[in-house]
Amino acid sequence: MLKPLFSAIAFLSRIPIPNISFTKENWEKSPAYYPIVGAIIGVFLLIVAKGLHFFLPETITAFCIVLFWIFLTGGLHLDGWMDLADGLGSSRTREQMLEIMKDSRVGAMGVIAAILLIGGKMIVTYELIKQGVVIPLLLAPLLGRFIILPAIKYWPYRQNGIADGLGKYISHFTILFHSLWILLLTYYLVDLMGVIVILVSALLNFLFLVNIYKKLKVLTGDCYGAIIEWAEVNFLFLYLLIGRIL
């Protein structure tokens, strides 16, 4: 159990783990623990948010939280977001888009997408801290790393990529189990409004995924990273929006 979990932590974050050897089987089993890693990241963000807010103004606190967020994940998902933006933003053929996404260089569309994403996270984090609401910072990374489980399980993946084999051990039960405890946790921490935010966010994530697949006909590791970033930021914005309505 621990080795797949450590494998997931090592892949999705910079959190130190014991120096143990990993096997292909551990790597393939690790996605079942992605939501747990998301929860761990969320706890770190929550601690940083509460700690810094005692000493710093909201603007600087929000800036530091987003910087720490990027550091903690190693910029892995942000890189996928930029690569996907470069590919889809090129308006080329499907094959050319995939080639552009494989290029290690970042284009103009990737830079613009990164600026908008980071700026959006800073703005929404600032507003949450200003209102004294930090629980969404715990839930956003958790939801982002859960939402890619059905993407890995049910959508075709480009062969010979870094994520080969990750869907092998993801069962319907695994997805259902994580869905239930995440919804229950959200209801406990936030109440019914939080559950509504999750459901609306899930719809936006599905539409985002459909749009990617419609253009690429497959998913890639970059797509997974972009889905995580999209899920995180839209959840935070929806939390503010629906919170005002309700």
N, C-alpha and C positions, 0 to 999 in steps of 0.2 A: 504493500500500500504506500509506504513512504517514498520509495524510489520514483514511482510515477508522479507523485506530488512534488518531489524535489525537482524532477525533470520539468514539470510545468512551471515551477517557480523560477528555475534557471533560464527557461526560454522566454518567459513573459516579463521578467523583471530583473533588477540588479540586486535583489535581496540576497545576502550571503546564505549559502547552504553548505551542508557537510560535503567534504571532498570524497565523493563516492563515485564508482563507475556506473555508467548508464548503458542499458542495452536497447536494442531496437524495440523490444517489447515494452520497455518502460516508456519510451518515446511515444509509441502508438497508444498506450493506455493513458498518457498524461492529459489529453483533452477533457476527460471526465472530471479533472480537478481544476480546470480553468476558472470556474466560478469561485472556487475557494481562494485562488490566487487573487482574483478581483476583489474579494472581500478583504484580504490581507492588505492589498494596496489601498483600499478605501479606509481601513483603520489607520494606516499611516497618514493619509491625507487629513483625516479627522483630527488626529493628534496634533499635526502641524498647524491646522487651522485654529484650533482652540488655543494652542500655545502661543502662536505669533500674535493673535488678536489682543492678547493682554498687553503687548509692548508696542505694536505697530498700528498705524492707521489702516483702514480697510483697503485702500488702493495698493499699498505696498504688501499687505498680507496676501491679497489676491494674486499679485505678481509672483510672490515667493511660492505660493501653493502651486501655481501652474508650472513654474520652473522645476519645483521638486517633483511634480507629476511626470514631467518629461524625463527628468533624470532617473526616476524610479523605474520607468519602463524602458530606459535606454533609447528612447526615440523610435523604438521598433515599429509601433503602429503609426506614428506620424510619418515615417518613411513610406509606409504603404499608402497612406492618404495622399502624399505628394506624387508618388509614382502613378497611382490610379488617376489623379487629376491630369497629369501629363499625358497619359494614354487616352483617356476619354476626351480630354480637351483638344487633342490633335485633330479630331474629326476625320481620321484616316480609316482605312479598312480594318477589319477585325485583326488580321494577322499583323498589320503594322502597329496597331495599338498595343498588342501583346509584346512586340519587340521593343517598343518605346518604354514600356513598363519594366522590361528587363535591364534597360540601360541604367548604369549606376549614377549617371549625371542627372541633375535636376533641372527641368526646364522652367519657363516663365509661369506656366499654369500651375506647376507644383509649388512654386514659391508663393504665388498669389493664394492658393488654397491653404497653405500652411499659415500665412499671415492671418487670413480670415478665421481659421480654426483656432489658433492660439489667441487671437484678439477676442473672439467670441467666448472662449473659455474664461479669459480674464474678466471680461465684462459681467458675465453671468455669475462667476464666483464672487466678484465684488458685490453684486446685488444681494446674493445670498448671505454673505457675511454681514452686510449692512443691515439686513433684516433679522440677523441673529439665527439664521437657519443654516446648519452645516450638515445635517443628516444626508442630504442629496450627494454630498461629496463621498460619503460611504457607499451609497447605492449605485452611483454612476459607473465606477470601475467594475463592480460586481455584475451589473446588467450587461455592460459591454462585452465581458468575457463569457457570459452565458449565451448571448445572442449568436455567437459564431458556432455554437454546437450544432443547431439545426442546419446552419449554412454548410458546415463540414459534412454532416450526415446525409443531407437530402439533395445537395446540389453538386453537379459534376465538377471535378477538380482537374486542372491541367496536369498531365502526366509529367513525371520526372522533376517535380518541384519539391521545395523544402517540406511541404505539408503532406507528402505522399504517405498513405497509411494511417493518417490521423483519424479517419472515420471508422476504422476497423472495429474498435471497441466501444463506440458510442451507440448505445441501444435506445430504443424508444423509452424504456423505463428510466434511463439516465436523464434524458431530457425532461420527462414528466416529473421525476423526483426533484431536480433542480428548480423547475418551474414552481412547484408547490411550496418548497421551503423559502424561496425568494419572495413569493407573494405573501406568505405568512409573516415573514420578517418585516417586509415593507408595511403591511397592515399594522403590525405591532409597533413599529417605530413612527409611522406617519398617520395611519388610519386609512379610511377608504380612498381618500384623495390620492395617496401614493399609489394604490393599486390602479386607479384610473389613469394616472400618469404613465405607469408601466404599460398598460394596454394600448394607449394612444402611441406611445413610443415604439411599441412592437409593430404597430401598423406602419409607421414611418420607416422603420428598419426593413420591413418586408418590401415596401415599395422601392427603397434604395437598392435592395438586393436584386429585385426583379429588373430594375433599370440597368444594373451592372451586367446581369446575365443576358439581357436582351441584346446588349452591344458586344459582349465578349464570347457568349455561348459557353463559357467555362468560368470557374473562379480560380484565383491564384492566391498565393500567400499575401501579396499586396492587397488584394480584395479583402481578405480577412482583417488585416490591419486597419484598412479604411472603414470597414463596418464597425469595428470596435470604437474608433474615434467618432464616427457619426452617431453611434448609439449613445456614447457618453454625453456629447454636447447637446443632442436634441433632448435627452432626458432632463438635463439641467434647465434648458430653456422652457420646456413644457412644464416643469415643476413650478417655475415662476408664473407662467401664463395661466395654467389651470388653477394655481393657488389664488390668483387674483379673481378669477371667475367664480370659484366656489367659496 
